[in-house]
């Protein structure tokens, strides 16, 4: 199963390349991924028929007891068949539905295959957390597929609505999963189902939260409005996501949990009532639609309501009816959506009032549509009839619910007939619609689905042998699916349903005013739009009241809350401070005094550059404290970080006035100083309280031994970063890349990449013929900005500093250094080169895009983890490789060095990006506006800027 998921991922990544090579025909090789899932399910059919699960488990995060647990039983096996088989057919359909001119086709197909993989992961996941991850992946991918035409407002709105509703439901479901998993001590559903469940309000809360997610995903009232809106998506998306895959996820989850949770208090009332109401409302709405896709969309809402009601009923007979109906619905509804695509493709419209006579022009398409619609209506001998007959049989002992289901199926028959008549019937008042017969390859996928529904009807009994193990999970003996239940009440009810539906369709003219009047006072779409607009308005009001454009106000509010809440708790509890030593060495007291003086002077400073330098002194003082505490690695890192920070501050200060504003007034200054001192006191108190309240031995106590035994290094700090807590470092690398991208997007007013800047020829006398050129970018600077001494020193030291950064990188595993420190040193070398020669010199020093370096670093770090996993180890686990070279002799290499190389590249890329944005780009803007000259002139005149 894991191989199938990886295959889908690989196909999704290669899809844009394939489409570029072969155009829409690339869908054929890409269809092999879901087809492989279908074939895998067929291979394991006998195992599933015996009721034996297929299980695969891969360890993932030992400390969290989290693993990739995959488990296939009858229900998930059937869903695998549907996800894989219908996915492959729809991709084959896409090969002829789309043209080479379709914009974004490569991305569309890639996302489609990725969605199929996420849906496959959802149905085979035994771990509820893994199920949730795949659940949300289907939400994101469906958002991208529904919004395939972002230039159309309807597509954007529909995609956002689907994302909002299903994602919020998924978050509620996650809380329910956590409640169940924490009680059971495991997130594997097979373990939770076998153990005792919680009772009382705990179980009720978990069940309700999970049902919110399931009902939202399957478009059950009050979450139904997103599904009809999603018809803005291309028709193949509707055929797959909204008929066979995504909307079935909620039904699948209800079916998965029903054998265990069906007897929980709110389960049956919520599922049965919500499902029945949705079935009636959706069926009634379908009769009013004039667009073929919307007719099928509301019909899908109705059928999903029926599926949830039957699946949630939770007994042996209803379970067999539910799983049979699940299969039948996927076959006929996917076929009908594909037929709509053909009609729209060939006739140019989907409006019922504009279509007439297509049964003669598209006879084969009409035959496929009649077969699929007849199965939806429950006409024998189609498989839809078998499902409906089993459904009626299962509810014979519940007359009230049976009457509601009969009413819903009558509506189903009526809108099935309306679909066939609307698409292919002759309408006297409408001119015959011109249409060309579709190519056989476009007709084949819906024909296969419709013929499968015809074939499975007479084969109901052998098909039932594969589906029966699911119903047997509910107890009560064996279950058998039959073609029909003989001359009994089921047959009479079937006749009643077909007759009532036909009559309702025949009276559609006189009933039209009734259909228009009998509707909800507000549709789900109207309610959704009203809620969204209300939230938008509230957000605007709150933002207007709180976001006043003052950074000191924002920071002051945050710090005041910090002082009042945690500080108040600190005063209330008054933790013991016994055993605290003010200092271990008099030198620490001296450094603390220097820090205090620098901090006070920074607050009183009137010039921005002075304040920056004084703040830097506090950072260097902190590094001195690290040295006095015997932490050279931390001290080295702090020195370098502080130096880089000062450099960045200086680059920013160039765009600001040299002096601080004369405001704020004296009183507000004292308020700010008071907030600052109170914040410092609270933070110090919290640090002391946390250090003194430790009850368990710290996990870091084992780090020195782990560093040597498993990380193969003596520098505990570096081994912790690249091995013991490599996941944390990986997250930090991702944050750095995102931050760099954000800074660039805010600073650059034009493209981030552009033509390489050319050196200004003979800009200064020093660049004339016969003059020595120390730095190529030097002549591009104005005379007053140049320093020949600085250029000479930079020329002499730059390469040495870069080599030193590489030494720190490769020696950091056993001595102070590492990828982070080495990257900072290399970045500072680039900063010196920029300060000496300007932006053109920076381009000479690093003629490569910062984004390329950042991406390469992140790729190297991630690739290290992936290679470790492929080699049979845990992700990011280090290995030792012993080597022997003729001259060097015996030595070893630790694989985590490659992870450290990735860290090095990310830090260098970040520094380069900062120098390009806050440095080179700001230089260009300054040259264009002349801001510094005006600011300096104002400063010389003694006027505040």
Buried (B, 14 or more C-beta within 10 A) or exposed (E): BEEBBEBBBEBBEBBBEBBEEBBBBBBBBBBBBBBBBBBBBBEBEEEBBEEEBBBBBEEBEEEEEBBBBBBBBBBBBBBBBBBBBBBBBBBBBBBBBBEEEBEBBBBBBBBBBBBBBBBBBBBBBBBBBBBBBBBBBBBBBBBBBBBBBEEEEEBBBBBBBBBBBBBBBBBBBBBBBBBBBEBBEBBBBBBBBEEEBBEEEEBBBBBBBBBBBBBBBBBBBBBBBBBBBBBBBBBBBBBBBBBBBBBBBBBBBBBBBBBBBBEBBBBBEBBBBBBBBBBBBBBBBBBBBEBBBBBBBBBBBBBBBBBBBBBBBBBBBBBBBBBBBBBBBBBBBBBBBBBBBBBBBBBEBBEBEBBBBBBEBBEEBBBBBBBBBBBBBBBBBBBBBBBBBBBBBBBBEBEEBBEBBBBBBBBBBBBBBBBBBBBBBEBEEBEEBEBEBBEEBBBBBBBBBBBBBBEBBBEBEEBBEBBBBBBBBBEEEEBEBEBBBEEEEBBEBBEBBBEBBBEBBEEBEEBEEEEEEEEEEEBBBEBBBEEBEEEEEEEEEEEEEEEEEEEEEEEBEEBBEBBEEBBEEBEEEEBEEEEEEEEEEEEBEBBBEBBEBBBEBBBEBEBBBBBBBBBBBBBBBBBBBBBBEEBBBBBBBBBBBBBBBBBBBBBBBBBBBBBBEEEEEEEEEEEBEEBBEBBEEBBEBBEBBEEEEEEEEEEEEEBEEBBBEBBBBEBBBBBBBBBBBBEEBBEBBBEBBEEBBEBBEEBBEEEBEEEEBEBEEEBBEBBEEEEEEBBBBBBBBEEEEBBEEBBBBBBEBBEEBBEBBEBBBBBBBBBBBBBBBBBBBBBBBBBBBBBBBBBBBBBBBBEEBBBEBBBBBBEBBBEBBEBBBEEEBEBBBBBEEEEEEEEEEEEEBBBBBBBBBBBBBBBBBBBBBBBBBBBBBBBBBBEEEEBBEEBEEBBEEEEEB
